[in-house]
Amino acid sequence: RCSNLLDYSEVDTRYGFLTDATKNSEVIGETKPYEYSTSLRGSSTLRFYRNLNLEACLWNFTSYYDISELLSVCGGTIGTDGQVLNLVQSYLTLRVPLHVSYVFHSPVGAGGWQHLDLQSELRLTFVYDTAILWREGIGSPPEAELQGALYPTSMRINVQGQLVVNFRTEARFRGLFVSD
């Protein structure tokens, strides 16, 4: 429901993955001829492709959601997990569905392409009056075909009131996670 594959008008959020912008604001000019040509590509295609770094061949999707949107629009849930072990602070966990598709060229795939789809959940734990330490990371279940881990490195509320979560990823399969 909060997919980077949906156009900005298809999901009613304040800051979804796609906006009405058709150019990447961090790129000056065009890196390839006709890259942003409206006569060759429609506006929805340009809005999607603006997230592609052609030189690095990496997609970069940035999105901001408030907790209400994560719960009501993105299918998230929130729960209290009790007490932190050996401490007196309480904490709660926000769970957001996370779906990742790994698409790659393959001569044996239909049309020359294959894909692997993964489904997991991103768990964000908020601890009252305590710094959050993330040592173990959020990993794939042991029985998952593709293994990887996500390590949150920091979490903060920025000046616009948005929750900002920075993380690094570790792929334990052929390929890369795109974290930024």
C-alpha positions in Angstrom: 0.0 0.0 0.0 2.9 2.4 0.5 4.9 1.1 -2.4 7.6 2.9 -4.4 5.9 1.4 -7.5 2.7 3.3 -7.1 2.4 6.8 -8.6 2.0 9.7 -6.2 -1.7 10.1 -6.9 -2.4 6.4 -6.2 -1.6 6.5 -2.4 -3.0 9.2 -0.2 0.0 10.1 2.0 1.7 13.4 2.7 5.2 12.4 1.7 5.0 9.1 -0.3 7.9 7.7 -2.3 6.9 9.4 -5.5 6.0 13.1 -5.9 4.8 15.1 -8.9 8.4 16.0 -9.7 9.7 14.6 -12.9 13.4 15.3 -12.5 16.0 14.4 -9.8 16.8 17.6 -8.0 20.3 16.4 -7.2 21.2 16.0 -10.9 22.0 19.0 -13.0 21.1 18.6 -16.6 20.7 15.3 -18.3 23.2 12.4 -18.0 21.8 10.7 -21.1 20.2 12.3 -24.2 16.4 12.5 -24.0 16.5 11.2 -20.4 13.7 13.5 -19.3 12.0 13.9 -22.6 8.2 14.2 -22.2 7.8 13.3 -25.9 9.4 9.9 -25.3 8.1 9.1 -21.8 4.9 10.0 -19.9 4.9 12.0 -16.7 4.3 8.9 -14.5 7.3 7.2 -16.1 9.5 10.2 -15.5 8.4 10.4 -11.9 9.5 6.8 -11.4 12.8 7.1 -13.3 13.8 10.2 -11.4 14.8 7.8 -8.6 17.3 5.9 -10.9 21.0 6.9 -10.7 22.1 5.9 -14.2 25.8 6.2 -13.5 25.7 3.8 -10.5 22.8 1.8 -11.8 21.0 2.1 -8.4 17.5 3.1 -7.4 17.2 5.6 -4.6 13.8 6.0 -3.1 13.3 8.4 -0.1 10.1 8.7 1.7 8.7 10.1 4.9 5.7 8.9 6.8 4.2 9.9 10.1 3.2 7.1 12.5 -0.5 7.6 11.8 0.2 7.0 8.0 2.3 3.9 8.8 -0.6 2.6 10.8 -3.6 3.6 8.7 -2.3 3.6 5.1 0.8 1.3 5.1 -0.7 -1.5 7.2 1.5 -1.1 10.2 0.7 -2.2 13.7 1.8 -0.9 17.1 2.1 -2.9 20.3 3.5 -2.7 23.8 6.1 -5.4 24.5 6.4 -4.8 28.2 9.5 -4.0 30.1 13.1 -3.8 28.9 15.1 -6.6 30.5 16.8 -5.5 33.8 15.5 -1.9 33.3 12.5 0.0 34.4 11.7 1.7 31.1 8.8 0.7 29.0 9.0 0.3 25.2 6.7 -0.2 22.3 7.2 -1.7 18.8 6.0 -0.4 15.5 5.8 -3.1 12.8 5.5 -2.1 9.2 5.2 -4.7 6.3 8.3 -4.7 4.1 8.3 -6.2 0.6 11.5 -6.4 -1.5 11.8 -7.6 -5.1 15.1 -8.6 -6.5 14.9 -8.4 -10.3 17.8 -9.6 -12.4 18.6 -10.5 -16.0 18.6 -14.3 -16.7 18.6 -16.1 -20.0 16.3 -18.8 -18.5 13.7 -16.4 -17.2 10.5 -15.5 -19.1 11.4 -12.5 -21.3 15.0 -12.7 -20.1 14.3 -11.6 -16.5 13.7 -13.3 -13.2 12.7 -12.0 -9.8 12.7 -13.1 -6.2 10.1 -11.5 -3.9 10.7 -11.3 -0.1 8.2 -10.3 2.5 9.2 -9.4 6.1 8.4 -6.6 8.5 10.4 -3.7 9.7 10.2 -3.5 13.5 11.0 -0.2 15.1 11.2 -0.3 18.9 10.9 3.0 20.9 12.3 2.9 24.4 11.4 5.6 26.8 14.4 7.5 28.4 16.9 5.1 26.9 19.1 5.1 23.8 18.2 2.3 21.4 21.1 0.0 20.7 20.9 -2.1 17.5 23.6 -4.9 17.6 21.8 -7.9 16.2 20.1 -6.1 13.3 16.8 -7.2 11.6 17.5 -10.3 9.7 15.7 -12.7 7.4 14.1 -15.7 9.0 16.5 -18.7 9.0 14.3 -20.6 6.5 14.2 -17.7 4.0 15.8 -18.4 0.6 17.6 -15.1 0.5 19.5 -14.0 3.6 20.3 -10.4 4.7 20.2 -8.1 7.6 19.2 -4.5 8.2 21.1 -2.6 10.9 19.4 0.7 12.1 22.2 3.1 12.9 20.2 6.1 14.1 16.7 7.2 14.7 15.5 10.8 15.3 12.7 13.2 14.7 13.8 16.0 12.3 12.7 19.7 12.5 9.6 19.0 10.4 8.4 16.3 12.9 9.3 13.4 10.6 10.8 10.2 12.0 14.2 9.6 10.3 15.6 6.1 10.5 19.1 5.6 9.0 20.3 2.1 8.5 22.9 0.0 6.7 22.2 -3.4 5.1 24.2 -6.6 4.7 23.3 -8.8 1.7 24.0 -12.4 2.2 23.1 -13.3 -1.4 24.2 -12.3 -4.9 23.2 -8.7 -5.2 22.7 -5.6 -3.2 20.2 -3.9 -1.0 19.8 -0.2 -1.8 19.8 1.7 1.5 20.1 5.3 0.3 
